Structure formats: C-alpha cells, structure tokens
Amino acid sequence: MSTAVPPAPSRGARVRRLALSLGLPVVAAGIAWYVTRGDATPAPTATAHDHAAMSGAATRDGPRPVQLTPDQARRIGITFAAVEATPLVREIRTVGQVVVDETRVQTVSLKVEGWVETLHADFTGRAIRRGEPLLRLYSPALVTAQEELLLARRLARDVAAGTADTRAGADDLVAGARRRLAYWDVPADEIARIERTGEVQRTVTLRSPASGVITEKRVTTGQRVMAGEPLLLVADLSTVWVEGEVYEQDLRAVRTGQPATAEFDAWPGEAWRGRIAYVYPTLSPETRTARVRVALANADGRLRPGLYATLRLRGAADAAAPGLTVPRNAVLVTGERALVFRRLANGTLEPREVEVGAAAGDRIEIVRGLAAGDTVVASATFLLDAESNLGTALGGMGDMPGMEVTVPPARDTATARPGTTARMPMDPSMPMAMPMPASPRTRTPTPAPRTTPSPHEGHAMPAPAQGGHVHPSTPE
C-alpha cells in the first residue's frame, strides 16, 4: 500500500515559521515591560495638596471680612468715617504765565507821510503817559495845511465887514483847515499856537494817544515814515492776564467768573486774587489741555509779562445735587478696582468694591457701592486689606485635612524604611517634602549597599563595586 508523502515546505514558509517563533517572546517581553513600567513611579495619594487649585480658589473668593476687637482696631490705628452727601470743593492747581492784556495794547502810527526829526520815545520798555510828546515830524502835507489855515484866517478878517453869507463862508474855511490838522493828529495847542503866531512851523510835535509801556519800537530818528506804518506798540500794564493750561478732565469744574488765586516766586507769601475772565474754546491736541485766562489788577506794575505763576482755581460742584463722598484714605485703589471696608452692625469690617468719581482735597466721590449713612474705615485700609487677603489664603489652606510627606531614609534601616509615608498635620512653619513623579527616563537612586540578601525572587543581590550602583531593572 503506497502512502502519499506530503510535499516539503518551501523555503519561504520555513523563514516565516522561524521568524514567528523568535518574535513572540520579544513581543511578550515588550508587553510585560509596558505594563510594569509605571510601578516605579509613586502615585500621589488622595490626600495630597493641589497648590494650583488652592491659589485659584483664593483668587476666586477674594478678600474676606475681618473681625477685630476694639483694642486691636485701636492698636493698628483704625478710624471710621460716615458716607455723606456733600458737594466737592475742587481746587485745580496749574502753572500760568503773565501776558499783556490784549485789550489795552495800542499801536502808534501816523496818518501823514514825513520824516522823524526828533524821537522822544527812544527805547523799548519806557513808560509813557497819555499826551506825552512822542516825536517831532516834518511833513510837507502838514506845512501846506498850516498855510491854508493862516490864509483862511486872513480871509476871514478881510470879509469881517461884508455880508453875513460872506463871513459864514470864510469861517467855514477856517474851521475846515483846523479840522484837517486835527485829523492828522496835530495837537490842539499846536494849532492854537500857529493861529496865535501866524507862522508856519516846520515840524509838528505828535503826542502819545495812550498811557503804558513801549513794548515794541520800529522807528528811529531821521527815518522816513509812511502813512499807516506802525511805529510804536504801547501796552497798558495796569491790568494783566495770567494764562494757564487745564487738562480736559478738569474742564467741567472751570467756568467764567470763577475765583482764582495767583502766586509768584518773585514775591513769596503774597497772593493776587482775581477771576477767570475767559475759557478758550479750543483744546490743544498735543497736550490735551485748554487755556484759561485770569485778569489781575497791577496798579504798582510788579506783575511783569513773562513771569510764571501758580494758579489755584477753586470751584464747588453742583450744590443742588451733591454726591456721596468719603475720605480719600478710605478707598484702596488698585489697578483694576477700588475697595472700601464697610462696618456692619455686628462690628465686622466687610470689603466692598466701589466705583469712584471726582476727587477734591481730602474727599473722593463714590458713584456706586455705598449708601448715605454707611460707615467705612477711614485709615489703615492697607493693613486691613492685607489681613483680609491673608485670611483668604489661610482659610483655603485650613480646609485641607493634611499632607502626605515622604520621610527621608534613616540611618537605622530597622526603624525607618525608605519610601514610607507618614500623615502629618498642616503646619505652615514645617518644611514639606512633596513626592514628585519620577520621569521614565530618570534612573531612581538605589538605597544604600546591603550585604544581606534581599528576597527578590529568591536571588541574593550582590554588593556593587566601589562607586557603582545596581538598578532594579538592570539584568545581571
């Protein structure tokens, strides 16, 4: 009986069978290593603290109320103040400069062409009075006008015995000649002298039309001047202006007629009182300020243009609708909020966030957060805030039952074994050793060398050489 012989396996089948027999142990070893590799990492216990969560809880809770005894409050200097509905008396302090009163400046010019023979107002800064001689002027037009005046007077004398119409016509010629000289600013006494002497004057004296100080001079002796050309600038300094800059947020407290005080470094201890004469309608886009003008009396001339002044502008808010105010020290202002401590009926100091408004002097306006009649802490607010935040932090930590700390290896292996944990109460002054998860790539240090055999799968652990160590996962 013949038996069928199976065909011999091919070469490829033999290779696959060999690879499968060799790969299975390797895969099994990899799976075993993957499952057991986390055993060396100590897992945190259920009672371990989460510091990030703890700090977040304190931030969410915010400051807590503070309870102090009267003796404690007195020791740290706490005082109280009531929330009152009072108008804020605001004082705006700014720097100003003395300038000339523009309404008291006058330009001296001629209405006729001529040459300056003599100049009496010969330097800038000279004080002159109204009617004082300024210069002597030679002008052909003035000479002609004088001759016409003298001719008209002779004609009037010649027709004195004539009819009434003739005399009236002659008198009109005389009046017209006088009027022409007056329109050219020839003084009345000069015209009278011409009629009295009957002589034509080569030069005519012109006088100052106003009192003040020559602030600008544009003429010299011997100069030819044209009609309408400005020669002198005369400023009356009996009243001066002080112009200051006010920030845009203070404009609502500034109005025309408001009292103002000016102080000058040149005269310390003295103050000039006046009122705001004008608030300029424009705002400087560079400095975000608006100019205000204060008029001050300067009869003695001590206030010179160009002096710097300290302006104090005082004005009350709307008295018909006063706002709630508290002392400035009662409000603790941070970058994001404003906080006050309100005293409750049982004496607890409760932190409360408020919205503040304008401030003036030692008072600040409360827009929202308090009511009239409330009592707030007026001093030592910063200490209370620190106490409140400290209570918040300690309150969050006090709710925790304890901490898992790792006991360091002891010298006596019989009394303390490495890696044992002890449950200890919370003590802020005690240094805490928190167990930290070890990185898979970090090799954990082995305990001190032991000469006694370790029951590790029934094998004795050989003592390592000097300076060496044996890792538990390292094969022998």
Rosetta blueprint (number, residue, H / E / L):
1 M L
2 S L
3 T L
4 A L
5 V L
6 P L
7 P L
8 A L
9 P L
10 S L
11 R H
12 G H
13 A H
14 R H
15 V H
16 R H
17 R H
18 L H
19 A H
20 L H
21 S H
22 L H
23 G H
24 L H
25 P H
26 V H
27 V H
28 A H
29 A H
30 G H
31 I H
32 A H
33 W H
34 Y H
35 V H
36 T H
37 R H
38 G H
39 D H
40 A H
41 T L
42 P L
43 A L
44 P L
45 T L
46 A L
47 T L
48 A L
49 H L
50 D L
51 H H
52 A H
53 A H
54 M H
55 S H
56 G H
57 A H
58 A H
59 T H
60 R H
61 D H
62 G L
63 P L
64 R L
65 P L
66 V E
67 Q L
68 L L
69 T L
70 P H
71 D H
72 Q H
73 A H
74 R H
75 R H
76 I L
77 G L
78 I L
79 T L
80 F E
81 A E
82 A E
83 V L
84 E E
85 A E
86 T L
87 P L
88 L L
89 V E
90 R E
91 E E
92 I E
93 R E
94 T E
95 V E
96 G E
97 Q E
98 V E
99 V E
100 V E
101 D L
102 E H
103 T H
104 R H
105 V E
106 Q E
107 T E
108 V E
109 S E
110 L L
111 K L
112 V L
113 E L
114 G E
115 W E
116 V E
117 E E
118 T E
119 L E
120 H L
121 A L
122 D L
123 F L
124 T L
125 G L
126 R L
127 A E
128 I E
129 R L
130 R L
131 G L
132 E L
133 P E
134 L E
135 L E
136 R E
137 L E
138 Y E
139 S L
140 P H
141 A H
142 L H
143 V H
144 T H
145 A H
146 Q H
147 E H
148 E H
149 L H
150 L H
151 L H
152 A H
153 R H
154 R H
155 L H
156 A H
157 R H
158 D H
159 V L
160 A L
161 A L
162 G L
163 T L
164 A H
165 D H
166 T H
167 R H
168 A H
169 G H
170 A H
171 D H
172 D H
173 L H
174 V H
175 A H
176 G H
177 A H
178 R H
179 R H
180 R H
181 L H
182 A H
183 Y H
184 W L
185 D L
186 V L
187 P L
188 A H
189 D H
190 E H
191 I H
192 A H
193 R H
194 I H
195 E H
196 R H
197 T H
198 G L
199 E L
200 V L
201 Q L
202 R L
203 T E
204 V E
205 T E
206 L E
207 R E
208 S L
209 P L
210 A L
211 S L
212 G E
213 V E
214 I E
215 T E
216 E E
217 K E
218 R L
219 V L
220 T L
221 T L
222 G L
223 Q L
224 R E
225 V E
226 M L
227 A L
228 G L
229 E L
230 P E
231 L E
232 L E
233 L E
234 V E
235 A E
236 D L
237 L L
238 S L
239 T E
240 V E
241 W E
242 V E
243 E E
244 G E
245 E E
246 V E
247 Y E
248 E H
249 Q H
250 D H
251 L H
252 R H
253 A H
254 V L
255 R L
256 T L
257 G L
258 Q L
259 P E
260 A E
261 T E
262 A E
263 E E
264 F L
265 D L
266 A L
267 W L
268 P L
269 G L
270 E L
271 A E
272 W E
273 R E
274 G E
275 R E
276 I E
277 A E
278 Y E
279 V E
280 Y L
281 P L
282 T L
283 L L
284 S L
285 P L
286 E L
287 T L
288 R L
289 T E
290 A E
291 R E
292 V E
293 R E
294 V E
295 A E
296 L E
297 A E
298 N L
299 A L
300 D L
301 G L
302 R L
303 L L
304 R L
305 P L
306 G L
307 L L
308 Y E
309 A E
310 T E
311 L E
312 R E
313 L E
314 R E
315 G E
316 A E
317 A L
318 D L
319 A L
320 A L
321 A L
322 P L
323 G L
324 L E
325 T E
326 V E
327 P E
328 R H
329 N H
330 A H
331 V L
332 L E
333 V E
334 T L
335 G L
336 E L
337 R L
338 A E
339 L E
340 V E
341 F E
342 R E
343 R E
344 L L
345 A L
346 N L
347 G L
348 T L
349 L E
350 E E
351 P E
352 R E
353 E E
354 V E
355 E E
356 V E
357 G E
358 A E
359 A E
360 A E
361 G L
362 D L
363 R E
364 I E
365 E E
366 I E
367 V E
368 R E
369 G L
370 L L
371 A L
372 A L
373 G L
374 D L
375 T E
376 V E
377 V E
378 A L
379 S L
380 A L
381 T H
382 F H
383 L H
384 L H
385 D H
386 A H
387 E H
388 S H
389 N H
390 L H
391 G H
392 T H
393 A H
394 L H
395 G H
396 G H
397 M H
398 G H
399 D L
400 M L
401 P L
402 G L
403 M E
404 E E
405 V E
406 T E
407 V L
408 P L
409 P L
410 A L
411 R L
412 D L
413 T L
414 A L
415 T L
416 A L
417 R L
418 P L
419 G L
420 T L
421 T E
422 A E
423 R E
424 M E
425 P L
426 M L
427 D L
428 P L
429 S L
430 M L
431 P L
432 M L
433 A L
434 M L
435 P L
436 M L
437 P L
438 A L
439 S L
440 P L
441 R L
442 T L
443 R L
444 T L
445 P L
446 T L
447 P L
448 A L
449 P L
450 R L
451 T L
452 T L
453 P L
454 S L
455 P L
456 H E
457 E L
458 G L
459 H E
460 A L
461 M L
462 P L
463 A L
464 P L
465 A L
466 Q L
467 G L
468 G L
469 H L
470 V L
471 H L
472 P L
473 S L
474 T L
475 P L
476 E L
